[in-house]
Amino acid sequence: MRTFLLILGWSSVVGSFGDGALGLYALWINFTNDWGLLNITVDDFLRSYVGLIYWVKQVAFYVLPENIVLWLFNLPALLYFPVRIIMSVFIGWWALAKAAKLSNEKTSVKIP
């Protein structure tokens, strides 16, 4: 369980940096287009500007129900990425704290 929590925690924390980069890129695109793309969806943003990682949509269809994937990818990118960063940091912090607690419980074995 500890290994799973460590993987979840670190992937959430590292993923937050990727989400931050994508969020900043979406912000930059809006800035350079005189804020004409404020409501660009996650789907349109990934397909049009970051096509290299558009495959994540197919992965999402494998791991989530279709209606949730469609809802997530239709959210505005400038709303989605900041919320995702906050959630990833919180999940990562929680998972790493739980993993540390499990590690401390294993090392503090009392011998009678």
C-alpha positions in Angstrom: 0.0 0.0 0.0 2.9 2.3 0.8 4.4 1.9 -2.7 1.0 2.7 -4.3 0.7 5.9 -2.1 4.2 7.0 -3.0 3.5 6.5 -6.7 0.2 8.3 -6.5 1.7 11.1 -4.4 4.8 11.8 -6.6 2.9 11.4 -9.9 0.3 14.0 -8.6 3.0 16.4 -7.6 5.0 16.0 -10.8 1.8 16.1 -12.8 1.0 19.5 -11.2 4.0 21.0 -12.9 2.8 19.7 -16.3 -0.7 21.0 -15.7 0.9 24.4 -14.6 2.8 24.5 -17.9 -0.3 23.7 -19.9 -2.3 26.3 -18.0 0.4 29.0 -18.6 0.5 28.1 -22.3 -3.3 28.4 -22.5 -3.0 31.8 -20.7 -0.3 32.9 -23.2 -2.4 31.8 -26.2 -5.2 33.9 -24.9 -2.9 36.9 -24.2 -1.5 36.8 -27.7 -5.0 36.5 -29.2 -6.4 39.5 -27.3 -8.3 37.2 -24.9 -10.4 36.0 -27.8 -10.1 32.3 -26.7 -11.2 32.7 -23.1 -13.7 29.9 -23.4 -11.5 27.5 -25.4 -12.3 24.0 -24.1 -9.7 21.5 -22.9 -10.5 19.4 -25.9 -10.0 22.2 -28.4 -6.9 23.4 -26.6 -5.2 20.0 -26.6 -6.2 19.2 -30.2 -5.2 22.6 -31.7 -2.2 23.6 -29.6 -0.8 20.6 -27.8 -1.6 17.8 -30.3 1.4 15.8 -29.0 -0.6 14.8 -25.9 -4.1 14.6 -27.3 -3.8 10.9 -26.7 -4.7 11.5 -23.1 -8.3 11.8 -24.1 -8.3 8.1 -25.3 -6.7 7.0 -22.1 -9.4 8.9 -20.2 -12.1 7.0 -22.1 -10.5 3.8 -20.9 -10.4 4.7 -17.2 -13.5 6.9 -16.7 -17.1 6.8 -17.7 -17.8 8.4 -21.1 -20.0 11.2 -19.8 -17.4 12.3 -17.3 -14.7 12.4 -20.0 -16.9 14.4 -22.3 -17.8 16.8 -19.4 -14.1 17.3 -18.4 -12.9 17.9 -22.0 -15.7 20.4 -22.6 -14.6 22.6 -19.6 -12.8 25.9 -20.3 -9.1 25.2 -20.2 -8.4 28.4 -18.1 -10.8 27.0 -15.5 -9.7 23.3 -15.7 -6.0 23.6 -15.3 -5.9 25.8 -12.1 -8.5 23.5 -10.4 -6.6 20.4 -11.5 -3.3 21.8 -10.1 -5.0 22.5 -6.7 -6.6 19.0 -6.6 -3.3 17.3 -7.7 -1.3 19.1 -5.0 -3.9 18.1 -2.4 -4.0 14.5 -3.5 -0.2 14.3 -3.7 0.2 15.8 -0.3 -2.4 13.5 1.2 -0.8 10.4 -0.4 2.7 11.3 0.6 1.6 12.0 4.2 -0.2 8.6 4.4 2.9 6.9 3.0 5.1 8.6 5.5 2.7 7.5 8.3 2.8 3.9 7.1 6.6 4.1 7.0 6.8 5.4 10.6 4.4 2.6 11.8 6.7 -0.1 10.3 9.9 1.3 11.8 8.5 1.9 15.3 7.9 -1.8 16.1 8.1 -2.3 19.9 9.9 -5.3 21.2 8.5 -6.6 24.5 
